[in-house]
């Protein structure tokens, strides 16, 4: 991630479920529903979703304004 003068370090993801696992569909819906709903209650935010992709958008002049 990078914002203004901030660049995060690279990290390895060590947990998750296997691709194609039947449980992934249920977990995906639960996880992303919360993301999509929270953008309706926060100012200057929006979310765009298509199939299995979701983008959360926060608008502000600085990183602090978007958190």
C-alpha positions as CSV (number, residue, x, y, z in Angstrom):
1,X,0.0,0.0,0.0
2,X,1.1,3.5,-0.6
3,X,-0.4,6.8,0.4
4,X,1.2,10.2,0.2
5,X,4.8,9.6,1.6
6,X,3.9,6.2,3.2
7,X,4.8,2.9,1.7
8,X,4.0,-0.3,3.7
9,X,6.4,-3.2,4.0
10,X,5.8,-6.5,2.0
11,X,4.3,-9.3,4.1
12,X,3.3,-12.9,3.5
13,X,-0.2,-14.1,4.1
14,X,-0.1,-17.3,6.1
15,X,-3.7,-18.1,6.6
16,X,-6.9,-18.6,4.6
17,X,-8.9,-21.3,2.9
18,X,-8.1,-23.3,-0.3
19,X,-9.3,-22.0,-3.6
20,X,-12.5,-23.8,-4.7
21,X,-13.5,-24.6,-1.1
22,X,-17.4,-24.7,-0.9
23,X,-17.2,-22.7,2.3
24,X,-15.5,-19.8,0.5
25,X,-18.8,-18.7,-1.2
26,X,-20.5,-18.3,2.2
27,X,-17.6,-16.6,3.9
28,X,-17.2,-14.3,0.9
29,X,-20.8,-13.1,1.1
30,X,-20.6,-12.5,4.9
31,X,-17.3,-10.7,4.7
32,X,-18.2,-8.4,1.8
33,X,-21.7,-7.6,2.9
34,X,-20.2,-5.8,5.9
35,X,-17.8,-3.9,3.7
36,X,-20.5,-2.8,1.3
37,X,-22.9,-1.7,4.1
38,X,-20.3,0.3,6.1
39,X,-19.6,2.6,3.1
40,X,-23.3,3.7,3.3
41,X,-22.9,5.0,6.8
42,X,-19.5,6.7,6.5
43,X,-19.1,10.1,4.8
44,X,-17.0,10.4,1.6
45,X,-16.9,6.6,1.0
46,X,-18.3,4.2,-1.5
47,X,-17.8,0.6,-2.6
48,X,-18.0,-1.0,-6.0
49,X,-18.6,-4.7,-6.4
50,X,-18.6,-7.1,-9.4
51,X,-18.7,-10.9,-9.1
52,X,-15.8,-11.6,-6.7
53,X,-14.1,-8.2,-6.7
54,X,-14.8,-5.4,-4.3
55,X,-13.2,-1.9,-4.2
56,X,-13.7,0.3,-1.2
57,X,-13.2,4.0,-2.0
58,X,-12.5,6.7,0.6
59,X,-12.0,10.3,-0.6
60,X,-9.9,12.9,1.3
61,X,-7.1,15.3,1.0
62,X,-4.8,13.3,3.2
63,X,-4.5,9.7,4.5
64,X,-5.9,10.9,7.9
65,X,-9.0,12.3,6.2
66,X,-9.8,8.8,4.7
67,X,-9.5,6.7,7.9
